[in-house]
Amino acid sequence: MLTRFMASPLRTLHTAAVLLLVLGLTGAARAQDSGWRSFVSVSPVFEEADFDAGGDVSVSGVIMRAGTSRGFGNGNRAGITLNYDYVDYSFDNPVAFGGVAPWNAVQRYGFSAPLSFAMSDGWTLGVTPSVDWFKENGAKSSDALVWGGTFSAVKRFADGNVLGFGIAAFDRIEDTSLIPILIVDWRFNKHWRLINPLATGPTGGAGLELDYLFDNGWTMGAGFAYREARYRLSESGPVANGVGVIKGAPVYLRASRAIDRTFTLNAYVGAVAGGELRVEDPSGNLLRKEEFDLAPFVGFNITARF
């Protein structure tokens, strides 16, 4: 399966290495300015799925995030995050799609601007507007725009635990979505902790994870999440300028360890449950869909914070 992670994803990993170096240098330069916080996150991921109607798909890609933010006093903070994903889909005789690959390599690129405002009694209000383009190679960027934002209210208690809620509202490709959000970071004791999944990791952050923190610095976690992506399809593909959709619920185990105060390594193993692929026409009307069996995946994440 690892041999499918080919040239284009490798180029993005090279770019990530450059970003790590650049932010490392800027982070050192800002070491005396505690108001700045920067990060780079890189997540390779590999997945295999068998379709119910016959055929299969192999997925390999990389998820990259890089951002910086600055505090402006009284608990207020503003920043910017750059997003880039590259995912290659290799289909083998997908019967439900006429034996023809509905799409091949897809990309996401764009940015978000997280803002947070401290209120009284430990509450913080947050808003994160974002603009992204989700497209298959060969699709028009002008037809691939996804924009919207998340809005949240979070309460930090005296013991450091965090609980909050929010909503994500997005105008996606031929679709509008409103998604409720639960925000949690709750330590039951020095070992057990309930959190949201790592948002920059291969599962996405929409879910829950129960962690156990060992005394030797390792953390083991088990969790679930939900993810869905809509892509504008190529003008020259089998459904020209159509929409490709993939969704499912990753259930996973995670092992992580902080290398030092800068780098954290995470390793994931799990399976995507309830998976589905859809092909829609250019206006978002369903043409074909196919469910797939429990799909195993492995993923990795390295995050550097400065």
Backbone as CSV, one residue per row, in Angstrom:
resi,resn,N_x,N_y,N_z,CA_x,CA_y,CA_z,C_x,C_y,C_z
1,MET,0.815,-1.193,0.000,0.000,0.000,0.000,0.863,1.263,0.000
2,LEU,1.974,1.247,0.694,2.813,2.432,0.769,3.401,2.808,-0.574
3,THR,3.537,1.841,-1.481,4.128,2.156,-2.781,3.235,3.054,-3.609
4,ARG,1.967,3.233,-3.231,1.061,4.097,-3.978,1.267,5.568,-3.638
5,PHE,2.061,5.842,-2.612,2.302,7.231,-2.221,3.417,7.777,-3.108
6,MET,3.060,8.335,-4.276,3.993,8.578,-5.352,4.434,10.030,-5.430
7,ALA,4.809,10.470,-6.650,5.581,11.683,-6.856,4.946,12.942,-6.297
8,SER,3.683,13.219,-6.618,3.099,14.490,-6.194,3.015,14.610,-4.676
9,PRO,2.526,13.595,-3.939,2.571,13.691,-2.488,3.981,13.855,-1.951
10,LEU,4.967,13.227,-2.560,6.342,13.385,-2.095,6.820,14.821,-2.273
11,ARG,6.387,15.469,-3.369,6.763,16.873,-3.556,6.166,17.738,-2.454
12,THR,4.946,17.416,-2.019,4.359,18.202,-0.951,5.094,17.971,0.368
13,LEU,5.601,16.767,0.596,6.390,16.522,1.797,7.685,17.325,1.766
14,HIS,8.296,17.443,0.571,9.481,18.281,0.438,9.157,19.730,0.786
15,THR,8.000,20.209,0.297,7.567,21.561,0.632,7.366,21.704,2.130
16,ALA,6.801,20.688,2.759,6.595,20.728,4.206,7.913,20.845,4.957
17,ALA,8.930,20.122,4.478,10.233,20.216,5.127,10.786,21.640,5.059
18,VAL,10.571,22.289,3.918,11.012,23.674,3.784,10.255,24.569,4.762
19,LEU,8.918,24.344,4.875,8.130,25.144,5.799,8.577,24.934,7.242
20,LEU,8.881,23.684,7.593,9.381,23.414,8.935,10.653,24.191,9.220
21,LEU,11.554,24.239,8.234,12.806,24.963,8.406,12.557,26.457,8.544
22,VAL,11.705,27.004,7.660,11.437,28.435,7.686,10.791,28.854,9.003
23,LEU,9.749,28.096,9.430,9.098,28.463,10.677,9.991,28.206,11.879
24,GLY,10.901,27.241,11.743,11.861,27.034,12.815,12.756,28.239,13.001
25,LEU,13.201,28.809,11.879,14.051,29.990,11.958,13.274,31.197,12.484
26,THR,12.052,31.394,11.976,11.264,32.522,12.447,10.844,32.338,13.894
27,GLY,10.580,31.078,14.265,10.228,30.817,15.653,11.373,31.156,16.589
28,ALA,12.615,30.814,16.183,13.767,31.162,17.000,13.927,32.670,17.097
29,ALA,13.684,33.353,15.987,13.824,34.810,15.987,12.803,35.467,16.901
30,ARG,11.642,34.801,17.078,10.581,35.373,17.892,10.565,34.794,19.300
31,ALA,11.615,34.113,19.678,11.617,33.388,20.943,11.323,34.296,22.133
32,GLN,11.689,35.559,22.015,11.473,36.471,23.120,10.096,37.140,23.053
33,ASP,9.331,36.899,21.998,8.007,37.480,21.847,6.972,36.406,22.102
34,SER,6.498,36.328,23.341,5.595,35.251,23.712,4.211,35.417,23.093
35,GLY,3.955,36.563,22.427,2.664,36.761,21.810,2.466,35.953,20.553
36,TRP,3.545,35.528,19.897,3.448,34.787,18.632,3.442,33.288,18.887
37,ARG,2.581,32.566,18.153,2.573,31.101,18.158,2.447,30.635,16.714
38,SER,3.355,29.783,16.273,3.332,29.281,14.899,3.381,27.758,14.916
39,PHE,2.914,27.144,13.833,2.945,25.693,13.751,2.990,25.257,12.292
40,VAL,3.498,24.042,12.093,3.407,23.330,10.825,2.993,21.901,11.134
41,SER,2.057,21.364,10.357,1.582,20.002,10.557,1.553,19.279,9.219
42,VAL,2.093,18.045,9.189,2.125,17.221,7.980,1.585,15.839,8.323
43,SER,0.607,15.362,7.536,-0.048,14.076,7.815,-0.168,13.236,6.553
44,PRO,0.739,12.294,6.314,0.514,11.300,5.254,-0.565,10.310,5.700
45,VAL,-1.373,9.844,4.743,-2.434,8.888,5.070,-2.605,7.909,3.917
46,PHE,-2.924,6.649,4.239,-3.081,5.572,3.259,-4.326,4.766,3.624
47,GLU,-5.146,4.459,2.635,-6.419,3.774,2.889,-6.753,2.835,1.735
48,GLU,-7.423,1.713,2.055,-7.897,0.757,1.059,-9.373,0.484,1.315
49,ALA,-10.179,0.439,0.239,-11.604,0.183,0.409,-12.113,-0.727,-0.698
50,ASP,-12.971,-1.700,-0.324,-13.648,-2.588,-1.272,-15.101,-2.151,-1.401
51,PHE,-15.564,-1.960,-2.635,-16.922,-1.528,-2.868,-17.910,-2.691,-2.753
52,ASP,-19.108,-2.390,-2.287,-20.140,-3.419,-2.130,-20.503,-4.060,-3.467
53,ALA,-20.552,-3.256,-4.537,-20.960,-3.763,-5.847,-19.815,-4.381,-6.629
54,GLY,-18.585,-4.293,-6.094,-17.418,-4.846,-6.771,-16.396,-3.779,-7.086
55,GLY,-15.131,-4.197,-7.109,-14.043,-3.263,-7.333,-13.526,-2.685,-6.019
56,ASP,-12.478,-1.896,-6.117,-11.884,-1.301,-4.929,-11.180,-0.005,-5.291
57,VAL,-10.722,0.696,-4.261,-9.983,1.939,-4.439,-8.876,1.996,-3.393
58,SER,-7.704,2.460,-3.815,-6.585,2.729,-2.919,-6.390,4.238,-2.853
59,VAL,-6.212,4.742,-1.654,-6.114,6.176,-1.433,-4.788,6.478,-0.750
60,SER,-4.056,7.445,-1.275,-2.823,7.884,-0.630,-2.724,9.389,-0.771
61,GLY,-2.263,10.045,0.263,-2.197,11.496,0.185,-1.468,12.103,1.357
62,VAL,-1.483,13.430,1.381,-0.844,14.166,2.455,-1.705,15.378,2.776
63,ILE,-1.841,15.653,4.076,-2.594,16.797,4.593,-1.593,17.739,5.250
64,MET,-1.588,18.989,4.830,-0.621,19.952,5.361,-1.325,21.191,5.890
65,ARG,-0.857,21.661,7.039,-1.338,22.910,7.604,-0.136,23.696,8.137
66,ALA,-0.188,25.005,8.003,0.835,25.886,8.559,0.167,27.183,8.957
67,GLY,0.505,27.694,10.118,-0.164,28.912,10.545,0.584,29.636,11.632
68,THR,0.120,30.824,11.917,0.683,31.625,12.992,-0.427,32.467,13.592
69,SER,-0.300,32.811,14.853,-1.279,33.661,15.516,-0.563,34.509,16.564
70,ARG,-1.234,35.584,16.957,-0.633,36.504,17.919,-1.684,36.954,18.916
71,GLY,-1.280,37.004,20.172,-2.151,37.531,21.208,-2.117,39.043,21.226
72,PHE,-3.294,39.639,21.507,-3.386,41.088,21.564,-3.842,41.585,22.931
73,GLY,-3.552,40.800,23.923,-3.868,41.198,25.286,-5.261,40.799,25.712
74,ASN,-5.429,40.606,27.017,-6.725,40.275,27.622,-7.311,38.975,27.072
75,GLY,-6.439,38.067,26.603,-6.897,36.773,26.109,-7.399,36.771,24.688
76,ASN,-7.304,37.891,23.967,-7.734,37.969,22.572,-6.604,37.524,21.649
77,ARG,-6.951,36.839,20.548,-5.936,36.292,19.647,-6.472,36.266,18.220
78,ALA,-5.565,36.504,17.255,-5.922,36.456,15.834,-4.794,35.774,15.083
79,GLY,-5.138,35.069,14.004,-4.098,34.370,13.252,-4.566,34.017,11.859
80,ILE,-3.723,33.274,11.178,-4.042,32.769,9.844,-3.463,31.366,9.700
81,THR,-4.203,30.478,9.040,-3.769,29.108,8.792,-3.888,28.816,7.306
82,LEU,-2.831,28.254,6.723,-2.831,27.854,5.319,-3.129,26.360,5.225
83,ASN,-3.996,25.976,4.292,-4.432,24.590,4.132,-4.003,24.060,2.773
84,TYR,-3.468,22.837,2.767,-3.200,22.166,1.495,-3.307,20.662,1.681
85,ASP,-4.121,20.008,0.822,-4.231,18.546,0.786,-3.981,18.085,-0.650
86,TYR,-3.343,16.941,-0.768,-3.225,16.259,-2.061,-3.550,14.797,-1.826
87,VAL,-4.572,14.294,-2.527,-5.011,12.910,-2.338,-5.165,12.255,-3.702
88,ASP,-4.553,11.089,-3.862,-4.610,10.350,-5.118,-5.500,9.115,-4.932
89,TYR,-6.509,8.975,-5.797,-7.427,7.839,-5.765,-7.098,6.911,-6.930
90,SER,-6.835,5.637,-6.617,-6.533,4.647,-7.643,-7.646,3.593,-7.632
91,PHE,-8.566,3.679,-8.599,-9.713,2.774,-8.668,-9.381,1.544,-9.501
92,ASP,-9.921,0.404,-9.065,-9.780,-0.842,-9.810,-11.172,-1.412,-10.058
93,ASN,-11.658,-1.309,-11.309,-12.939,-1.854,-11.754,-14.098,-1.503,-10.820
94,PRO,-14.373,-0.208,-10.609,-15.512,0.182,-9.764,-16.835,-0.059,-10.503
95,VAL,-17.464,-1.175,-10.226,-18.623,-1.624,-10.994,-19.748,-0.596,-10.969
96,ALA,-20.011,-0.005,-9.801,-21.121,0.934,-9.679,-20.923,2.182,-10.536
97,PHE,-19.686,2.441,-10.941,-19.397,3.602,-11.783,-19.062,3.183,-13.214
98,GLY,-19.589,2.028,-13.609,-19.395,1.549,-14.977,-17.986,1.068,-15.247
99,GLY,-17.249,0.703,-14.203,-15.874,0.234,-14.367,-14.887,1.338,-14.671
100,VAL,-15.334,2.605,-14.618,-14.471,3.756,-14.931,-14.233,4.565,-13.664
101,ALA,-12.996,4.968,-13.422,-12.674,5.772,-12.246,-13.453,7.081,-12.281
102,PRO,-14.255,7.373,-11.255,-15.035,8.618,-11.269,-14.168,9.860,-11.120
103,TRP,-13.007,9.719,-10.479,-12.030,10.811,-10.388,-10.676,10.219,-10.059
104,ASN,-9.655,11.042,-10.119,-8.285,10.592,-9.853,-7.668,11.403,-8.717
105,ALA,-6.722,12.288,-9.003,-6.077,13.077,-7.960,-6.884,14.336,-7.674
106,VAL,-7.055,14.641,-6.380,-7.794,15.828,-5.966,-6.923,16.660,-5.034
107,GLN,-7.250,17.951,-4.961,-6.510,18.867,-4.111,-7.467,19.770,-3.347
108,ARG,-6.995,20.211,-2.207,-7.637,21.291,-1.461,-6.568,22.313,-1.138
109,TYR,-6.871,23.583,-1.335,-5.951,24.632,-0.917,-6.754,25.866,-0.541
110,GLY,-6.256,26.607,0.432,-6.953,27.796,0.884,-6.418,28.248,2.226
111,PHE,-7.229,29.003,2.951,-6.769,29.546,4.226,-7.959,29.800,5.144
112,SER,-7.666,29.904,6.433,-8.651,30.292,7.435,-8.020,31.330,8.344
113,ALA,-8.853,32.072,9.060,-8.369,33.157,9.916,-9.027,33.044,11.283
114,PRO,-8.465,32.224,12.183,-9.070,32.053,13.504,-8.954,33.320,14.360
115,LEU,-10.062,33.685,14.978,-10.131,34.831,15.879,-10.792,34.379,17.170
116,SER,-10.267,34.819,18.305,-10.883,34.482,19.584,-10.891,35.714,20.486
117,PHE,-11.975,35.814,21.260,-12.185,36.983,22.107,-12.558,36.511,23.508
118,ALA,-11.746,36.896,24.494,-11.985,36.486,25.871,-13.121,37.305,26.477
119,MET,-14.038,36.612,27.138,-15.162,37.250,27.809,-14.983,37.081,29.320
120,SER,-16.006,37.391,30.051,-15.934,37.263,31.504,-16.207,35.830,31.928
121,ASP,-15.832,35.515,33.165,-16.126,34.213,33.777,-15.552,33.034,33.006
122,GLY,-14.424,33.212,32.329,-13.747,32.108,31.659,-14.263,31.767,30.287
123,TRP,-15.226,32.483,29.747,-15.759,32.201,28.414,-14.902,32.846,27.335
124,THR,-14.775,32.142,26.205,-14.099,32.669,25.028,-14.992,32.446,23.818
125,LEU,-15.192,33.499,23.036,-15.949,33.391,21.793,-14.969,33.307,20.630
126,GLY,-15.253,32.423,19.682,-14.358,32.238,18.548,-15.099,32.280,17.232
127,VAL,-14.435,32.786,16.210,-14.964,32.743,14.853,-13.799,32.475,13.912
128,THR,-13.978,31.552,12.982,-12.919,31.191,12.044,-13.475,31.180,10.635
129,PRO,-13.440,32.334,9.944,-13.832,32.330,8.530,-12.785,31.608,7.689
130,SER,-13.231,30.978,6.607,-12.289,30.251,5.758,-12.733,30.293,4.310
131,VAL,-11.743,30.191,3.422,-11.959,30.116,1.977,-11.045,29.020,1.445
132,ASP,-11.619,28.041,0.729,-10.841,26.937,0.178,-11.359,26.599,-1.213
133,TRP,-10.499,25.903,-1.948,-10.874,25.354,-3.249,-10.668,23.849,-3.193
134,PHE,-11.701,23.069,-3.512,-11.654,21.613,-3.530,-11.866,21.178,-4.979
135,LYS,-10.868,20.539,-5.595,-10.996,20.246,-7.016,-10.160,19.059,-7.439
136,GLU,-10.669,18.333,-8.430,-9.851,17.340,-9.113,-8.905,18.072,-10.051
137,ASN,-7.737,17.498,-10.285,-6.826,18.080,-11.273,-7.538,18.163,-12.616
138,GLY,-7.538,19.349,-13.219,-8.232,19.555,-14.479,-9.576,20.235,-14.337
139,ALA,-10.005,20.504,-13.105,-11.256,21.221,-12.869,-10.993,22.713,-12.757
140,LYS,-12.013,23.503,-13.010,-11.907,24.951,-12.893,-11.905,25.373,-11.430
141,SER,-10.906,26.185,-11.044,-10.872,26.696,-9.676,-12.083,27.569,-9.380
142,SER,-12.560,28.301,-10.383,-13.697,29.193,-10.174,-14.974,28.439,-9.826
143,ASP,-15.026,27.145,-10.144,-16.203,26.334,-9.826,-16.005,25.485,-8.574
144,ALA,-14.878,25.664,-7.883,-14.520,24.766,-6.783,-14.448,25.473,-5.432
145,LEU,-15.028,26.665,-5.331,-14.919,27.471,-4.121,-15.796,26.922,-2.997
146,VAL,-15.214,26.837,-1.801,-15.936,26.496,-0.580,-15.630,27.585,0.446
147,TRP,-16.652,28.219,0.996,-16.404,29.288,1.953,-17.418,29.217,3.097
148,GLY,-17.051,29.796,4.212,-17.919,29.786,5.381,-17.113,30.024,6.629
149,GLY,-17.513,29.406,7.715,-16.786,29.612,8.962,-17.371,28.796,10.095
150,THR,-16.641,28.771,11.193,-17.105,28.133,12.414,-17.244,29.202,13.497
151,PHE,-18.247,29.009,14.353,-18.532,29.938,15.438,-18.633,29.118,16.720
152,SER,-17.977,29.578,17.782,-17.910,28.759,18.986,-17.953,29.613,20.245
153,ALA,-18.387,28.982,21.326,-18.339,29.558,22.665,-17.774,28.489,23.584
154,VAL,-16.689,28.811,24.279,-15.957,27.825,25.070,-15.782,28.352,26.496
155,LYS,-16.003,27.490,27.458,-15.843,27.822,28.869,-14.635,27.081,29.440
156,ARG,-13.687,27.842,30.008,-12.545,27.242,30.722,-12.820,27.341,32.217
157,PHE,-12.814,26.171,32.862,-13.116,26.116,34.279,-11.850,26.344,35.114
158,ALA,-12.043,26.526,36.410,-10.917,26.850,37.295,-9.869,25.755,37.316
159,ASP,-10.268,24.494,37.103,-9.314,23.379,37.105,-8.616,23.183,35.762
160,GLY,-8.904,24.061,34.776,-8.265,23.979,33.462,-9.048,23.210,32.426
161,ASN,-10.107,22.525,32.833,-10.914,21.793,31.871,-11.702,22.742,30.974
162,VAL,-11.972,22.272,29.736,-12.613,23.109,28.730,-13.827,22.374,28.164
163,LEU,-14.925,23.108,28.026,-16.129,22.552,27.426,-16.823,23.665,26.639
164,GLY,-17.274,23.347,25.437,-17.914,24.375,24.629,-18.736,23.790,23.503
165,PHE,-19.313,24.657,22.719,-20.159,24.248,21.605,-20.005,25.272,20.489
166,GLY,-20.464,24.890,19.313,-20.387,25.807,18.189,-21.151,25.274,17.005
167,ILE,-21.007,25.963,15.897,-21.650,25.546,14.661,-20.740,25.904,13.501
168,ALA,-20.682,25.021,12.514,-19.926,25.270,11.286,-20.922,25.473,10.158
169,ALA,-20.791,26.571,9.436,-21.695,26.900,8.336,-20.861,27.118,7.079
170,PHE,-21.165,26.343,6.018,-20.363,26.414,4.806,-21.239,26.369,3.564
171,ASP,-20.865,27.202,2.607,-21.410,27.113,1.252,-20.414,26.280,0.461
172,ARG,-20.748,25.015,0.301,-19.846,24.093,-0.380,-20.242,23.990,-1.846
173,ILE,-19.609,23.122,-2.561,-19.849,22.989,-3.996,-21.248,22.411,-4.211
174,GLU,-22.160,23.240,-4.694,-23.554,22.852,-4.944,-24.223,22.284,-3.694
175,ASP,-23.875,22.845,-2.512,-24.438,22.331,-1.269,-24.185,23.352,-0.166
176,THR,-25.103,23.434,0.784,-24.932,24.280,1.974,-25.087,23.388,3.204
177,SER,-24.207,23.585,4.192,-24.233,22.713,5.364,-24.167,23.535,6.641
178,LEU,-24.890,23.053,7.659,-24.819,23.565,9.029,-24.522,22.377,9.933
179,ILE,-23.390,22.416,10.641,-22.934,21.271,11.414,-22.699,21.697,12.861
180,PRO,-23.381,21.079,13.837,-23.119,21.403,15.247,-21.756,20.871,15.682
181,ILE,-21.141,21.550,16.626,-19.798,21.201,17.081,-19.784,21.090,18.602
182,LEU,-19.195,20.020,19.111,-18.922,19.872,20.540,-17.421,20.053,20.747
183,ILE,-17.052,20.918,21.681,-15.644,21.201,21.961,-15.351,20.747,23.387
184,VAL,-14.364,19.877,23.544,-14.082,19.334,24.864,-12.591,19.082,25.033
185,ASP,-12.087,19.397,26.205,-10.728,19.039,26.647,-10.830,18.858,28.155
186,TRP,-11.095,17.620,28.572,-11.475,17.367,29.960,-10.563,16.294,30.565
187,ARG,-9.833,16.677,31.605,-8.952,15.743,32.311,-9.680,15.190,33.531
188,PHE,-9.853,13.865,33.546,-10.494,13.229,34.686,-9.515,13.054,35.844
189,ASN,-8.272,12.796,35.503,-7.184,12.726,36.471,-5.887,12.905,35.688
190,LYS,-4.736,12.590,36.267,-3.469,12.851,35.587,-3.227,11.920,34.404
191,HIS,-4.009,10.846,34.289,-3.827,9.891,33.192,-4.920,9.980,32.118
192,TRP,-6.163,10.130,32.508,-7.272,10.044,31.555,-7.736,11.422,31.110
193,ARG,-8.020,11.526,29.802,-8.393,12.816,29.211,-9.339,12.583,28.027
194,LEU,-10.414,13.344,27.941,-11.342,13.305,26.811,-11.169,14.581,26.001
195,ILE,-10.878,14.427,24.693,-10.608,15.571,23.835,-11.267,15.357,22.467
196,ASN,-11.219,16.389,21.642,-11.532,16.246,20.228,-10.312,15.696,19.508
197,PRO,-10.499,14.959,18.417,-9.353,14.494,17.636,-8.521,15.672,17.130
198,LEU,-7.265,15.376,16.819,-6.368,16.392,16.276,-6.924,16.903,14.956
199,ALA,-7.261,18.189,14.910,-7.930,18.731,13.725,-7.053,18.670,12.487
200,THR,-5.735,18.753,12.662,-4.819,18.735,11.524,-4.365,17.331,11.157
201,GLY,-4.860,16.316,11.858,-4.448,14.941,11.591,-5.271,14.296,10.493
202,PRO,-5.029,13.015,10.221,-5.687,12.327,9.108,-7.162,12.040,9.326
203,THR,-7.678,12.146,10.565,-9.089,11.872,10.809,-9.941,13.128,10.770
204,GLY,-9.335,14.304,10.904,-10.114,15.516,11.090,-10.557,15.637,12.531
205,GLY,-11.055,16.809,12.911,-11.329,17.089,14.316,-12.759,16.902,14.763
206,ALA,-13.662,16.470,13.880,-15.076,16.347,14.236,-15.339,14.997,14.881
207,GLY,-15.155,14.899,16.189,-15.369,13.644,16.883,-14.898,13.735,18.313
208,LEU,-14.666,12.583,18.939,-14.198,12.502,20.311,-13.093,11.463,20.412
209,GLU,-12.182,11.680,21.358,-11.068,10.758,21.586,-10.802,10.657,23.085
210,LEU,-10.668,9.439,23.561,-10.326,9.190,24.965,-8.863,8.773,25.029
211,ASP,-8.071,9.518,25.788,-6.625,9.314,25.863,-6.208,8.799,27.234
212,TYR,-5.098,8.043,27.209,-4.412,7.661,28.441,-2.975,8.160,28.357
213,LEU,-2.568,8.978,29.322,-1.233,9.556,29.338,-0.343,8.721,30.254
214,PHE,0.676,8.072,29.682,1.607,7.264,30.462,2.642,8.166,31.143
215,ASP,3.244,7.645,32.191,4.255,8.417,32.920,5.541,8.599,32.125
216,ASN,5.762,7.749,31.096,6.999,7.837,30.314,6.893,8.812,29.133
217,GLY,5.780,9.557,29.037,5.647,10.555,27.984,4.826,10.123,26.791
218,TRP,4.496,8.838,26.692,3.660,8.357,25.599,2.183,8.606,25.911
219,THR,1.397,8.779,24.865,-0.052,8.887,24.979,-0.691,7.892,24.020
220,MET,-1.688,7.154,24.515,-2.474,6.251,23.677,-3.917,6.734,23.694
221,GLY,-4.537,6.732,22.525,-5.903,7.195,22.452,-6.750,6.333,21.533
222,ALA,-8.059,6.339,21.775,-9.029,5.668,20.917,-10.145,6.661,20.636
223,GLY,-10.556,6.743,19.369,-11.557,7.742,19.056,-12.316,7.450,17.785
224,PHE,-13.221,8.354,17.485,-13.975,8.287,16.233,-14.177,9.714,15.735
225,ALA,-14.411,9.840,14.454,-14.625,11.153,13.848,-15.560,10.991,12.657
226,TYR,-15.924,12.105,12.063,-16.714,12.090,10.835,-16.075,13.048,9.850
227,ARG,-15.972,12.634,8.597,-15.376,13.508,7.594,-16.150,13.367,6.286
228,GLU,-16.235,14.475,5.577,-16.895,14.515,4.272,-16.221,15.582,3.430
229,ALA,-15.963,15.276,2.185,-15.348,16.234,1.269,-16.091,16.209,-0.057
230,ARG,-16.256,17.392,-0.643,-16.885,17.545,-1.950,-15.877,18.218,-2.877
231,TYR,-15.685,17.639,-4.059,-14.704,18.139,-5.020,-15.374,18.433,-6.354
232,ARG,-14.973,19.541,-6.970,-15.377,19.783,-8.351,-14.553,18.874,-9.248
233,LEU,-15.217,18.171,-10.144,-14.540,17.202,-10.995,-14.013,17.844,-12.269
234,SER,-13.063,17.138,-12.874,-12.374,17.629,-14.070,-13.348,17.884,-15.216
235,GLU,-13.002,18.854,-16.047,-13.795,19.141,-17.243,-13.695,18.024,-18.280
236,SER,-12.644,17.202,-18.191,-12.447,16.138,-19.180,-12.735,14.743,-18.619
237,GLY,-13.303,14.650,-17.417,-13.584,13.358,-16.803,-14.882,12.756,-17.281
238,PRO,-15.254,11.590,-16.738,-16.483,10.914,-17.170,-17.748,11.698,-16.839
239,VAL,-17.708,12.551,-15.805,-18.816,13.466,-15.505,-18.218,14.869,-15.494
240,ALA,-18.137,15.475,-16.660,-17.445,16.754,-16.808,-18.054,17.815,-15.899
241,ASN,-17.176,18.438,-15.095,-17.560,19.536,-14.209,-18.570,19.103,-13.149
242,GLY,-18.625,17.797,-12.900,-19.540,17.293,-11.888,-18.984,17.481,-10.485
243,VAL,-19.556,16.748,-9.537,-19.145,16.848,-8.139,-18.866,15.446,-7.618
244,GLY,-17.707,15.269,-6.994,-17.365,14.022,-6.332,-17.449,14.189,-4.830
245,VAL,-18.033,13.217,-4.149,-18.225,13.283,-2.705,-17.693,12.003,-2.087
246,ILE,-16.943,12.141,-1.003,-16.519,10.974,-0.232,-16.729,11.285,1.235
247,LYS,-17.312,10.317,1.952,-17.589,10.546,3.366,-17.502,9.234,4.127
248,GLY,-17.352,9.341,5.435,-17.267,8.169,6.283,-16.867,8.563,7.696
249,ALA,-16.840,7.581,8.594,-16.542,7.795,10.002,-15.312,6.986,10.391
250,PRO,-14.130,7.624,10.475,-12.937,6.904,10.928,-13.047,6.520,12.413
251,VAL,-12.748,5.258,12.702,-12.627,4.754,14.073,-11.176,4.303,14.219
252,TYR,-10.478,4.742,15.249,-9.018,4.618,15.209,-8.390,4.505,16.592
253,LEU,-7.127,4.076,16.572,-6.218,4.143,17.716,-5.087,5.088,17.358
254,ARG,-4.629,5.856,18.339,-3.532,6.803,18.113,-2.475,6.634,19.193
255,ALA,-1.210,6.655,18.791,-0.082,6.690,19.723,0.715,7.945,19.428
256,SER,1.096,8.681,20.455,1.825,9.927,20.225,2.878,10.140,21.306
257,ARG,3.872,10.936,20.912,4.926,11.294,21.852,5.537,12.626,21.432
258,ALA,5.758,13.488,22.398,6.457,14.743,22.148,7.959,14.476,22.123
259,ILE,8.598,14.864,21.022,10.045,14.675,20.903,10.778,15.657,21.789
260,ASP,10.352,16.883,21.754,10.851,17.928,22.639,9.731,18.948,22.758
261,ARG,10.053,20.173,23.097,9.012,21.185,23.259,8.495,21.687,21.912
262,THR,9.130,21.247,20.816,8.738,21.723,19.483,7.955,20.679,18.699
263,PHE,8.431,19.435,18.640,7.881,18.426,17.741,7.060,17.375,18.497
264,THR,5.933,16.982,17.868,5.116,15.882,18.357,4.840,14.922,17.210
265,LEU,5.028,13.622,17.464,4.761,12.585,16.479,3.496,11.833,16.862
266,ASN,2.644,11.559,15.872,1.417,10.799,16.081,1.327,9.705,15.029
267,ALA,0.919,8.510,15.448,0.699,7.399,14.522,-0.728,6.898,14.693
268,TYR,-1.412,6.648,13.561,-2.814,6.244,13.574,-2.970,4.904,12.865
269,VAL,-3.889,4.093,13.377,-4.341,2.899,12.675,-5.831,2.752,12.958
270,GLY,-6.598,2.412,11.928,-8.029,2.305,12.144,-8.748,1.880,10.889
271,ALA,-10.038,2.164,10.846,-10.863,1.821,9.693,-11.972,2.857,9.561
272,VAL,-12.358,3.107,8.314,-13.455,4.032,8.030,-14.750,3.233,7.930
273,ALA,-15.716,3.559,8.779,-17.015,2.892,8.778,-18.033,3.758,8.041
274,GLY,-19.055,3.101,7.485,-20.123,3.838,6.822,-19.663,4.643,5.630
275,GLY,-18.639,4.165,4.921,-18.074,4.925,3.816,-18.972,4.955,2.589
276,GLU,-18.926,6.075,1.884,-19.739,6.228,0.677,-19.055,7.167,-0.301
277,LEU,-19.094,6.820,-1.577,-18.671,7.692,-2.668,-19.889,8.054,-3.500
278,ARG,-19.958,9.306,-3.932,-21.068,9.783,-4.740,-20.531,10.566,-5.932
279,VAL,-21.233,10.476,-7.016,-20.976,11.335,-8.171,-22.259,12.097,-8.476
280,GLU,-22.155,13.415,-8.548,-23.292,14.276,-8.832,-23.046,15.042,-10.120
281,ASP,-24.118,15.489,-10.743,-23.961,16.281,-11.955,-23.498,17.690,-11.600
282,PRO,-23.231,18.560,-12.578,-22.700,19.904,-12.262,-23.589,20.745,-11.360
283,SER,-24.861,20.396,-11.244,-25.781,21.139,-10.386,-25.974,20.490,-9.019
284,GLY,-25.278,19.389,-8.750,-25.386,18.727,-7.463,-26.448,17.668,-7.364
285,ASN,-27.009,17.222,-8.477,-27.999,16.144,-8.468,-27.303,14.785,-8.531
286,LEU,-27.744,13.854,-7.690,-27.096,12.551,-7.600,-27.212,11.782,-8.908
287,LEU,-26.088,11.261,-9.383,-26.051,10.377,-10.550,-25.812,8.930,-10.136
288,ARG,-24.765,8.719,-9.343,-24.409,7.369,-8.890,-23.790,7.460,-7.500
289,LYS,-23.979,6.407,-6.724,-23.320,6.337,-5.431,-22.969,4.888,-5.139
290,GLU,-21.988,4.700,-4.287,-21.546,3.351,-3.925,-21.018,3.381,-2.503
291,GLU,-21.464,2.422,-1.705,-20.949,2.256,-0.356,-19.752,1.327,-0.384
292,PHE,-18.876,1.461,0.616,-17.748,0.537,0.689,-17.639,-0.061,2.079
293,ASP,-17.038,-1.262,2.086,-16.877,-2.005,3.331,-15.960,-1.247,4.285
294,LEU,-15.922,-1.742,5.530,-15.005,-1.184,6.517,-13.615,-1.074,5.899
295,ALA,-13.104,0.149,5.808,-11.892,0.420,5.030,-10.713,0.705,5.954
296,PRO,-9.723,-0.190,6.029,-8.567,0.062,6.897,-7.734,1.230,6.402
297,PHE,-7.131,1.945,7.356,-6.232,3.033,7.000,-5.116,3.137,8.038
298,VAL,-4.001,3.703,7.601,-2.915,4.086,8.505,-2.572,5.526,8.185
299,GLY,-2.154,6.246,9.208,-1.779,7.644,9.014,-0.737,8.054,10.025
300,PHE,-0.067,9.133,9.709,0.974,9.666,10.573,0.818,11.181,10.627
301,ASN,1.319,11.767,11.671,1.311,13.223,11.768,2.546,13.671,12.522
302,ILE,3.172,14.699,12.008,4.220,15.381,12.738,3.836,16.850,12.812
303,THR,3.824,17.384,14.009,3.463,18.770,14.231,4.620,19.469,14.927
304,ALA,4.990,20.617,14.404,6.019,21.459,15.011,5.373,22.751,15.471
305,ARG,5.594,23.108,16.721,5.068,24.356,17.286,6.214,25.223,17.769
306,PHE,6.085,26.498,17.462,7.178,27.441,17.805,6.625,28.604,18.608
